[in-house]
Amino acid sequence: MKINKLLALLGGGALLPLVALAACGEEGGQEGEEPAPAVEPYDFGLPPGFPQPKVPEDNPMNEAKIELGRRLFYDKRLSGNETQACASCHKQELAFTDGEGRSEGSTGEETPRGSMTLTNAAYSATYGWANHLQRTLEKQALGPMFGEDPVELGLAGKEDELVARIAADPDYVERFAEAFAGEEAPVNLSNIIKAISAWERTLISGRSPYDRFIQDGDTTAMSVSAQRGMRIFLSETVECFHCHGGFNFSDSVTHEGKFFEEITFHNNGLYNLDGQGAYPVPNRGIFELTGEQADMGRFKAPTLRNIALTAPYMHDGSLATLEEVVEHYAAGGRLIEEGDRAGDGRENPNKSIFVSGFLLSEQNKADLVEFLKALTDEEFINDPRFSNPFVDGPNADP
């Protein structure tokens, strides 16, 4: 099944342009029509200071759907050869990453990029490292499930087989009927994707030591070193907050009440193969989609929440530690002196103006790393609502 047919199943129309333009007015109903009754927003149990996530009109939240999505996320039947689940590359203890610089799909094929964290996925304006067209979790799911370059879950051409597997399980039949009440045949591909996406929207993290320090006023929540690091992080000296700001420490954010969606990508001077800004194929940022030279090497700035758990870093896992990341930005880019990726990223013509380098003492650098570690939310990575429901079952992911 082609991706455009899958989009049609999800109610997807034409893909949105790179820059989302805010509407100047609202569509009115026909004269004399009764206004539609207001729908009560789903209670996400949000941490203090967090806005209400956006929820697609055609995929409203309910508890039965969320629990169904959790089970599907951890079920290895959602790969063509039944060897991997979504959770294989998104592990709770690693803030829903897999600890690999480049992930491996169900057929053993290596992907060109690492698995991005699902922390606070509900707030992402776009999904993936470099795709300005993926605007919802429902559309994002199509890539790993049905993509063929690279193969991840390997379900292309096996859509009917997937539905048959799920429909053969009486427990799933009952759960789909409850989650999608009123539908004549609720076990279908569209609803599988909707349930997984609904559960992923509940993966909200906001109870780190930083949050307890800021929101609760707990002055003991962060160490003195981390407090110094926070002041450095928020300073113009290092410029971190420009790309990793706000409640989600990212500049690609959307939520209810937000007039403009923030959709941005950045070149941080990681490579410069030819002296003119080239990045290695196929990891050339959104240039792969737009063909615009200015987009060469531009990637999304992911959330820094739980960043200490998501090593290695960058889209290709080419920096192993947070200390290496700090050194990279302190240098204003990366110089690679030898090999097929040799080049001076510090001189990359497409590099962000915020990656200009800075001078910090070794203690200041250590403080900055301590602050980043203070963004780790232990409640999130141990929350039973997000855990594997098949721990002892035949479909458990190891």
C-alpha positions in Angstrom: 0.0 0.0 0.0 1.4 3.4 -1.0 1.9 6.1 1.6 -0.7 8.4 0.0 -3.3 5.7 0.3 -2.4 5.4 4.0 -2.7 9.1 4.4 -6.2 8.9 2.9 -7.1 6.2 5.5 -6.2 8.7 8.2 -8.1 11.5 6.6 -4.9 13.2 5.4 -5.1 15.6 2.5 -2.5 17.8 0.9 0.6 18.1 3.0 1.1 21.4 4.7 3.8 23.9 3.6 7.0 24.5 5.6 5.8 27.7 7.3 2.4 27.4 8.9 0.3 30.6 8.3 -2.1 31.6 11.0 -5.7 32.0 9.9 -7.0 35.6 10.2 -10.5 34.6 11.0 -12.8 31.7 11.9 -15.1 29.8 9.7 -18.7 30.5 10.7 -21.6 28.0 10.5 -24.6 28.4 8.3 -27.1 31.0 9.4 -29.6 29.4 11.8 -27.4 26.4 12.6 -27.0 25.4 16.2 -23.4 25.6 17.3 -21.8 22.3 18.0 -21.6 21.4 21.7 -18.2 22.1 23.3 -16.1 19.0 23.8 -14.6 18.7 27.3 -10.7 18.5 26.9 -9.1 15.3 27.9 -7.5 15.5 31.4 -3.8 14.8 30.7 -3.0 15.4 34.4 -0.5 18.0 33.2 2.5 19.1 35.3 2.5 22.7 36.6 3.2 25.2 33.8 2.3 22.9 30.9 -0.2 23.9 28.3 -3.0 21.7 26.9 -1.7 19.5 24.0 -3.5 19.6 20.7 -5.6 16.5 19.9 -6.8 15.8 16.3 -10.6 16.1 16.0 -10.8 12.7 14.3 -8.8 11.0 17.1 -10.3 12.1 20.5 -8.7 10.8 23.6 -10.3 8.2 25.9 -8.9 5.8 28.4 -9.8 2.6 26.5 -8.0 3.9 23.4 -5.0 4.9 25.4 -4.6 1.5 27.0 -5.1 -0.2 23.7 -2.4 2.0 22.2 0.0 1.1 25.0 -0.5 -2.6 24.2 0.0 -2.1 20.5 3.1 -0.1 21.1 4.7 -3.0 22.9 3.4 -5.8 20.7 5.8 -7.5 18.4 3.0 -8.5 16.1 3.3 -4.9 14.8 6.3 -5.9 12.7 6.3 -7.8 9.4 8.3 -10.7 10.8 7.0 -10.3 14.4 10.4 -9.7 15.9 10.1 -6.1 16.9 7.7 -3.7 18.5 7.6 0.1 18.4 9.1 -0.3 21.9 12.2 -2.0 20.5 13.6 1.4 19.4 11.8 3.4 22.1 12.6 2.1 25.6 11.0 3.7 28.6 14.2 3.5 30.7 16.0 5.5 28.0 13.2 8.1 27.7 11.8 6.2 24.8 15.1 6.1 22.7 17.2 3.0 22.2 20.7 4.0 23.2 22.0 3.6 19.6 23.4 6.2 17.3 21.7 4.4 14.4 18.8 2.1 15.1 18.3 -1.4 13.6 15.0 -2.4 11.9 13.2 -5.7 12.2 15.0 -7.1 9.1 18.5 -6.1 10.4 18.7 -3.1 8.2 20.4 -0.1 9.9 18.6 3.2 9.8 20.6 6.4 9.0 19.6 8.1 12.2 18.9 7.4 15.8 15.5 7.0 17.4 14.3 10.4 18.6 12.9 10.5 22.1 9.1 10.4 22.5 9.3 12.6 25.6 6.5 15.1 25.3 5.7 14.0 21.7 2.3 15.6 22.1 3.9 19.0 21.9 6.0 18.5 18.8 5.2 20.7 15.8 7.0 18.3 13.5 8.2 14.7 13.9 11.5 13.1 13.1 14.9 14.7 12.8 14.4 16.4 9.4 10.9 16.3 8.1 8.8 19.5 7.9 5.9 17.6 6.5 5.2 15.2 9.4 2.8 17.3 11.5 0.9 14.6 13.5 1.8 11.5 15.4 -0.6 9.6 13.1 1.3 10.6 10.0 4.6 10.0 11.7 3.7 6.4 12.4 3.5 5.6 8.7 7.3 5.9 8.2 8.5 3.2 10.7 5.5 1.0 10.0 5.4 1.0 6.2 8.6 2.7 5.1 10.9 0.6 2.8 14.0 2.8 2.7 15.0 1.9 5.3 12.9 -1.0 6.5 12.0 -0.6 10.2 8.9 -2.5 11.2 8.6 -3.9 7.7 4.8 -3.9 7.3 4.7 -2.6 3.7 2.4 -4.9 1.7 1.3 -6.7 4.9 -1.4 -4.3 6.0 -4.2 -6.9 5.7 -2.0 -9.5 7.5 -1.5 -7.0 10.4 -5.2 -6.4 10.8 -5.9 -10.1 10.7 -3.3 -10.8 13.4 -4.9 -8.3 15.7 -8.5 -9.3 14.9 -7.6 -12.9 15.7 -7.0 -11.9 19.4 -10.2 -11.9 21.3 -8.8 -9.4 23.9 -7.9 -7.0 21.2 -11.4 -7.3 19.6 -12.9 -6.4 22.9 -10.5 -3.5 23.4 -11.1 -2.0 19.9 -14.8 -2.2 20.4 -14.6 -0.2 23.6 -12.0 2.3 22.3 -13.9 3.0 19.1 -17.4 2.5 20.3 -20.1 2.6 17.7 -17.9 1.6 14.8 -19.1 -1.4 12.8 -15.6 -2.9 12.2 -13.3 -1.1 14.7 -10.3 -3.4 14.2 -8.7 -1.7 11.2 -5.4 -0.1 10.2 -6.5 3.5 10.8 -7.6 2.7 14.3 -4.4 0.8 15.1 -2.5 3.9 14.2 -4.9 6.2 16.1 -4.7 4.1 19.3 -0.8 4.1 19.3 -0.8 7.9 18.6 -3.3 8.6 21.4 -1.1 6.7 23.9 2.0 8.5 22.7 0.3 11.8 23.5 0.2 10.8 27.1 4.0 10.5 27.4 4.3 13.8 29.2 7.4 14.5 31.3 7.5 17.5 33.6 8.6 16.4 37.1 12.4 16.6 36.9 14.5 18.2 39.6 14.5 21.4 37.5 10.6 21.4 37.5 10.5 20.9 41.3 13.0 23.7 41.7 11.1 26.1 39.4 7.5 25.1 39.9 7.5 23.8 43.5 10.1 26.2 44.9 12.1 23.3 46.2 15.5 24.9 46.6 17.1 21.5 47.4 15.8 19.8 44.2 18.8 20.9 42.1 22.4 20.9 43.3 24.3 24.2 43.6 26.3 23.1 40.5 23.1 22.5 38.5 21.8 25.9 39.6 25.0 27.6 38.3 24.6 25.6 35.1 21.0 26.8 34.7 22.2 30.4 34.8 24.8 29.6 32.2 22.3 27.8 30.0 19.9 30.8 30.1 22.7 33.3 29.4 23.6 35.0 26.1 27.1 33.6 26.6 26.3 30.1 25.4 23.0 30.8 23.5 21.5 27.4 24.4 18.0 28.7 25.1 17.5 30.1 21.6 17.0 26.6 20.2 16.1 24.8 23.4 13.8 27.2 25.2 10.4 27.2 26.8 8.7 24.6 28.9 9.8 21.8 26.5 13.4 23.0 25.9 12.8 22.9 22.1 11.9 25.5 19.5 9.6 23.2 17.5 6.5 23.3 19.7 2.7 23.4 19.3 -0.1 23.3 21.8 -3.7 24.6 22.3 -3.9 28.4 22.3 -0.7 28.8 20.4 -1.3 31.2 17.5 1.8 30.4 15.5 3.3 27.0 15.3 7.1 27.0 15.8 8.7 25.0 13.1 12.4 25.4 12.9 15.5 23.4 11.9 19.2 24.3 12.5 22.6 23.6 11.1 25.0 23.3 14.1 28.3 22.9 12.3 28.6 19.1 12.7 30.0 18.6 9.2 31.4 20.6 6.2 32.7 17.9 3.7 33.5 20.2 0.8 34.1 23.5 2.4 30.7 24.7 1.1 28.6 23.1 3.8 28.0 19.6 2.5 26.7 16.9 4.9 27.1 13.2 4.3 24.4 11.4 2.3 21.7 10.5 3.3 21.9 12.7 6.4 21.6 16.1 4.8 18.8 17.5 6.9 15.6 18.9 5.4 17.7 19.5 2.2 16.7 15.9 1.4 13.1 17.0 1.0 13.4 20.7 -0.1 16.5 20.6 -2.3 17.3 24.1 -1.1 21.0 24.6 -0.4 20.3 26.7 2.7 18.6 23.6 4.2 21.7 21.5 4.0 22.5 20.1 7.4 19.4 21.6 9.1 17.9 19.3 11.7 15.3 19.7 14.4 16.4 20.7 17.9 14.9 18.0 20.0 13.7 18.5 23.6 16.4 18.5 26.2 14.1 16.9 28.7 15.6 13.6 29.9 18.6 14.3 27.7 21.0 12.5 30.0 19.2 9.3 29.2 19.3 9.6 25.4 23.0 9.3 24.5 24.6 9.1 22.0 23.8 12.6 20.6 23.0 14.4 17.4 21.0 12.8 14.6 23.6 10.2 13.8 24.9 9.6 17.3 28.3 11.0 16.4 28.8 12.6 19.9 28.9 10.1 22.7 28.5 12.2 25.9 27.0 15.5 27.1 30.6 16.6 27.8 31.3 16.2 24.1 28.2 18.1 23.2 29.2 21.0 25.3 32.7 21.0 23.8 31.2 20.9 20.3 29.2 24.1 20.9 32.0 25.7 22.8 34.2 25.3 19.6 31.4 26.7 17.4 31.3 23.5 15.4 33.3 20.4 14.8 36.7 20.0 13.0 37.2 16.5 11.5 40.8 16.3 10.3 40.9 12.9 8.6 38.7 10.4 6.9 35.8 10.5 4.5 34.0 13.1 6.7 36.9 15.4 7.1 36.0 19.1 7.1 35.7 22.2 9.3 32.2 22.5 10.6 33.1 25.7 12.3 33.3 27.3 8.9 30.1 25.8 7.5 28.3 28.6 5.6 24.8 27.3 6.6 25.6 27.2 10.3 23.2 28.8 12.7 24.2 32.2 14.0 23.7 30.8 17.6 26.5 28.3 17.1 29.3 30.8 17.4 31.4 29.3 20.1 32.0 30.5 23.7 34.6 30.5 26.4 33.8 28.7 29.7 36.0 27.4 32.5 36.1 23.7 33.1 34.0 24.2 36.2 31.4 26.1 34.2 31.2 23.4 31.6 30.7 20.8 34.4 28.0 23.0 35.8 26.2 23.1 32.5 26.3 19.3 32.2 24.9 19.1 35.8 22.0 21.3 34.8 21.2 19.1 31.8 21.2 16.0 34.0 18.7 17.9 36.3 16.2 17.6 33.4 15.9 13.8 34.0 12.4 12.9 35.2 12.6 9.7 37.3 8.8 9.6 37.6 8.4 9.5 33.9 10.8 6.6 33.2 9.2 4.6 36.0 5.6 5.4 35.4 3.6 2.1 35.1 1.2 3.8 32.7 4.0 3.8 30.2 5.4 0.4 30.9 5.3 -2.9 29.0 2.0 -4.7 29.6 3.4 -8.0 28.1 6.4 -8.4 30.5 5.7 -12.1 30.9 3.7 -12.8 27.8 4.7 -14.3 24.4 4.6 -10.9 22.6 6.9 -9.2 25.1 9.8 -7.2 23.6 13.0 -8.2 25.4 
